[in-house]
Amino acid sequence: MKPIALWLPYEVDDIDAARTFYTVRLGLSEVDRFENGVVLQAADGTYLELAKAKDKPAPLAFQVATDAEVDDTYAALRAEELVRGPGRYPRGHYGFEVRGPAGATVMIWSER
């Protein structure tokens, strides 16, 4: 697996206040919006995803270039504790989730 981007989820109660803090005060750029969230670019290939707080924490996410790379990585990690098998997510990306060594959920995904 060769990640092309790292996505850091951060759950907040007030998206507008958090977006203003990170864009106006820290200089991050808004690159996408979705229902209950916003994506900010922190550096090349590094994104901060602000989302409404939920019952379970959002996963740390590594973006790869293709769906085939998602499938190859899944095959290599099959012995790990799977959280969610490969498939399409509601926003259209393809990926899976696995439990990392410290217990955090890690998502491997592709935009296409």
C-alpha positions as a Markdown table, in Angstrom:
| # | Residue | x | y | z |
|---|---|---|---|---|
| 1 | Met | 0.0 | 0.0 | 0.0 |
| 2 | Lys | 1.2 | 3.4 | -0.9 |
| 3 | Pro | -1.1 | 6.1 | 0.6 |
| 4 | Ile | -1.6 | 9.3 | -1.5 |
| 5 | Ala | -3.3 | 11.1 | 1.4 |
| 6 | Leu | -3.9 | 11.0 | 5.1 |
| 7 | Trp | -7.3 | 12.1 | 6.4 |
| 8 | Leu | -7.5 | 13.0 | 10.1 |
| 9 | Pro | -11.1 | 13.0 | 11.4 |
| 10 | Tyr | -12.0 | 15.5 | 14.1 |
| 11 | Glu | -15.5 | 15.4 | 15.6 |
| 12 | Val | -16.9 | 18.8 | 16.8 |
| 13 | Asp | -20.2 | 20.0 | 18.2 |
| 14 | Asp | -20.1 | 23.3 | 16.2 |
| 15 | Ile | -18.8 | 22.8 | 12.7 |
| 16 | Asp | -19.0 | 26.5 | 11.8 |
| 17 | Ala | -17.0 | 27.6 | 14.8 |
| 18 | Ala | -14.4 | 24.9 | 14.1 |
| 19 | Arg | -14.2 | 25.7 | 10.4 |
| 20 | Thr | -13.7 | 29.4 | 11.1 |
| 21 | Phe | -11.0 | 28.7 | 13.7 |
| 22 | Tyr | -9.0 | 26.4 | 11.3 |
| 23 | Thr | -9.5 | 28.5 | 8.1 |
| 24 | Val | -9.4 | 32.1 | 9.4 |
| 25 | Arg | -7.1 | 31.8 | 12.4 |
| 26 | Leu | -4.8 | 28.9 | 11.2 |
| 27 | Gly | -5.0 | 29.4 | 7.4 |
| 28 | Leu | -6.2 | 25.9 | 6.3 |
| 29 | Ser | -8.1 | 25.8 | 3.0 |
| 30 | Glu | -11.7 | 24.4 | 2.7 |
| 31 | Val | -11.7 | 21.9 | -0.1 |
| 32 | Asp | -15.1 | 20.1 | 0.3 |
| 33 | Arg | -18.3 | 20.2 | 2.2 |
| 34 | Phe | -20.8 | 17.4 | 3.0 |
| 35 | Glu | -23.9 | 16.9 | 5.1 |
| 36 | Asn | -22.7 | 17.5 | 8.7 |
| 37 | Gly | -19.1 | 18.2 | 7.8 |
| 38 | Val | -16.3 | 20.0 | 6.0 |
| 39 | Val | -12.9 | 19.0 | 4.7 |
| 40 | Leu | -9.9 | 21.3 | 5.1 |
| 41 | Gln | -6.5 | 20.9 | 3.5 |
| 42 | Ala | -3.7 | 21.1 | 6.1 |
| 43 | Ala | -0.8 | 20.4 | 3.7 |
| 44 | Asp | -0.2 | 18.5 | 0.5 |
| 45 | Gly | -1.9 | 15.1 | 0.9 |
| 46 | Thr | -3.1 | 15.9 | 4.5 |
| 47 | Tyr | -6.7 | 16.7 | 5.3 |
| 48 | Leu | -8.6 | 17.6 | 8.4 |
| 49 | Glu | -12.2 | 16.3 | 8.2 |
| 50 | Leu | -14.5 | 18.1 | 10.7 |
| 51 | Ala | -17.7 | 16.3 | 11.3 |
| 52 | Lys | -20.6 | 16.4 | 13.8 |
| 53 | Ala | -19.8 | 14.3 | 16.9 |
| 54 | Lys | -21.4 | 10.8 | 16.7 |
| 55 | Asp | -21.7 | 7.8 | 19.0 |
| 56 | Lys | -18.5 | 6.2 | 17.7 |
| 57 | Pro | -15.3 | 7.9 | 16.8 |
| 58 | Ala | -14.5 | 8.4 | 13.1 |
| 59 | Pro | -11.7 | 6.3 | 11.6 |
| 60 | Leu | -8.1 | 7.4 | 10.8 |
| 61 | Ala | -8.2 | 7.2 | 7.0 |
| 62 | Phe | -5.5 | 6.5 | 4.4 |
| 63 | Gln | -6.4 | 7.2 | 0.8 |
| 64 | Val | -4.9 | 5.1 | -1.9 |
| 65 | Ala | -5.0 | 5.7 | -5.7 |
| 66 | Thr | -7.4 | 2.9 | -6.9 |
| 67 | Asp | -10.0 | 0.4 | -5.9 |
| 68 | Ala | -7.6 | -2.3 | -6.9 |
| 69 | Glu | -5.1 | -1.1 | -4.3 |
| 70 | Val | -7.9 | -1.1 | -1.7 |
| 71 | Asp | -8.6 | -4.8 | -2.6 |
| 72 | Asp | -4.9 | -5.7 | -2.5 |
| 73 | Thr | -4.4 | -4.1 | 0.9 |
| 74 | Tyr | -7.5 | -5.8 | 2.2 |
| 75 | Ala | -6.1 | -9.2 | 1.0 |
| 76 | Ala | -2.9 | -8.5 | 2.8 |
| 77 | Leu | -4.7 | -7.5 | 6.1 |
| 78 | Arg | -7.4 | -10.2 | 6.0 |
| 79 | Ala | -6.0 | -11.8 | 9.3 |
| 80 | Glu | -6.6 | -8.5 | 11.1 |
| 81 | Glu | -9.8 | -7.7 | 13.0 |
| 82 | Leu | -12.1 | -6.5 | 10.2 |
| 83 | Val | -14.5 | -3.7 | 11.2 |
| 84 | Arg | -16.2 | -3.3 | 7.8 |
| 85 | Gly | -15.5 | -5.2 | 4.6 |
| 86 | Pro | -14.7 | -3.7 | 1.2 |
| 87 | Gly | -17.6 | -1.8 | -0.3 |
| 88 | Arg | -19.0 | 1.6 | -1.3 |
| 89 | Tyr | -19.6 | 4.2 | 1.4 |
| 90 | Pro | -22.6 | 6.6 | 1.3 |
| 91 | Arg | -20.5 | 9.5 | -0.2 |
| 92 | Gly | -19.3 | 7.2 | -3.0 |
| 93 | His | -15.8 | 6.2 | -2.1 |
| 94 | Tyr | -14.7 | 2.5 | -1.9 |
| 95 | Gly | -12.9 | 1.0 | 1.0 |
| 96 | Phe | -12.8 | -1.0 | 4.2 |
| 97 | Glu | -12.1 | -0.6 | 7.9 |
| 98 | Val | -9.8 | -2.6 | 10.1 |
| 99 | Arg | -8.9 | -2.4 | 13.8 |
| 100 | Gly | -5.4 | -1.0 | 14.3 |
| 101 | Pro | -2.9 | -2.3 | 16.8 |
| 102 | Ala | -3.9 | 0.3 | 19.4 |
| 103 | Gly | -7.6 | -0.4 | 18.9 |
| 104 | Ala | -8.3 | 2.6 | 16.7 |
| 105 | Thr | -10.4 | 2.0 | 13.5 |
| 106 | Val | -8.3 | 2.6 | 10.4 |
| 107 | Met | -10.0 | 3.1 | 7.0 |
| 108 | Ile | -8.2 | 2.3 | 3.7 |
| 109 | Trp | -10.1 | 3.9 | 0.8 |
| 110 | Ser | -10.1 | 5.1 | -2.8 |
| 111 | Glu | -12.0 | 8.0 | -4.3 |
| 112 | Arg | -12.5 | 6.0 | -7.5 |
